[in-house]
């Protein structure tokens, strides 16, 4: 369990709140573990019929803590941790049967956006901004987003998000089918909670079966494995070393001399 993930259960809803606002809710290994464990355990709790994911502070999440990536590149941590089997959250998202709902405030970076593609309902505040800047860091998509994002918004839009790092605001997220509704920030949690309670009130078996029929769990897991192998390799690459150094030094990376 991580102090940076708050867990509350009531009314058939398990609420998971990312609570590291001083670091923009950047996800650590412990946070991934806590989120993944909670989603997995919800499958066996008859009192949980829906999982609601939200965040404290002014940002949903800044994504993976860059210092963790840099540590892998420097040989201080295992690249295998980047693979699906080493990330409890990604694995849990792939096999989740309980409905997942997200309430997104502020920026959702990297996995902060790709996790939304596994949620069944997504509500975004007016200030939400979604980005997947993997290539900017010399990395590749994860969480099976290399198939879920293009299937949701089309190849050209997904390529622009992945490769050019183009941001998607709240209105566009709804127009493109990533989110259900734009909500004023001060009403976001109440709207997402109402939706979660509405889902929890439905016949649970019918809901679980409906979700399962709409997803290819095996295909998602297989793509996560494939992405994970590439992700782990890129984490150790010279390209990534330059990207992480440029990030730390607040400069534009120069990949022209990277072999």
HUMOGI-V880407 format. One record per pair of residues at least 6 apart in sequence whose C-alpha atoms are under 7 Angstrom apart, sorted by the first residue. I is the first residue (numbers start at 1). GAP is how many residues later the second one is. Records with the same first field share a line. If there is no record, write none. Layout:
I=GAP + GAP
This chain:
1=33
2=28 + 29 + 32
4=14 + 15 + 16 + 27
5=11 + 12 + 13 + 14 + 26 + 29
6=10 + 11 + 12 + 13
7=8 + 9 + 10
8=6 + 7 + 8
9=6
11=186
12=35 + 36 + 37 + 38 + 188
13=35 + 36 + 37 + 38 + 39 + 183 + 184 + 187
14=34 + 36 + 37 + 38
15=36 + 37 + 38
16=36 + 37 + 38
17=36 + 37 + 38 + 39
18=7 + 36 + 37 + 38
19=6 + 36 + 37
21=35 + 36
24=35 + 37 + 38
25=35 + 36 + 37
26=35 + 36 + 37 + 38 + 39
27=36 + 37 + 38
28=36 + 37
32=55 + 56 + 57
33=55 + 56
35=54
36=52 + 53 + 56
39=53 + 57
40=52 + 56
42=6 + 56
43=54 + 55
49=49 + 151 + 155
50=48 + 49 + 50 + 146 + 149 + 150
51=47 + 48 + 49 + 50
52=48 + 49 + 50 + 144
53=48 + 49 + 50
54=6 + 48 + 49 + 50
58=47 + 48
59=46 + 47 + 48 + 49
60=44 + 45 + 46 + 47 + 48
61=46 + 47 + 48 + 51
62=45 + 46 + 47 + 50
63=46 + 47 + 48 + 49
69=166
70=174
71=6
72=6 + 7 + 163 + 164
73=162 + 163 + 168
79=153 + 156
80=6 + 152
81=6
82=146 + 149 + 150
83=142 + 145 + 146 + 149
84=6 + 7 + 140 + 141 + 144
85=6
90=53
93=25
94=123 + 126 + 127
95=122
97=111 + 114 + 115
98=110
99=21
100=19 + 20 + 21
101=18 + 19 + 20 + 21 + 95
102=14 + 17 + 19 + 20 + 21
103=19 + 20 + 21 + 85 + 86 + 89
104=19 + 20 + 21 + 24
105=19 + 20 + 22 + 23 + 80
106=21 + 22 + 23
107=21 + 22 + 23
108=21 + 22 + 23
109=21 + 22 + 23
110=21 + 22 + 23 + 24
113=17 + 18 + 19
114=29 + 31
115=28
116=6
117=31 + 61
121=58 + 59
122=57 + 58
123=56 + 57 + 58 + 59 + 60 + 69
124=46 + 55 + 57 + 58 + 59
125=45 + 57 + 58 + 59 + 60 + 63
126=44 + 56 + 57 + 58 + 59
127=43
128=41 + 42
129=38 + 39 + 40 + 41
130=37 + 38 + 39
131=30 + 34 + 35 + 36 + 37
132=29 + 30 + 33
133=28 + 29 + 30 + 32
134=6 + 7 + 28
135=27 + 28
136=29
137=103 + 106 + 107
138=96 + 101 + 102 + 105
139=92 + 95 + 96
140=91
141=86
142=82 + 85 + 86
143=81
144=76 + 79 + 80
149=9
150=8
152=25
153=23 + 24
160=6
161=6
170=12
171=11
173=6
174=6 + 7
234=6
238=20
239=16 + 19
242=11
243=10
246=6 + 7
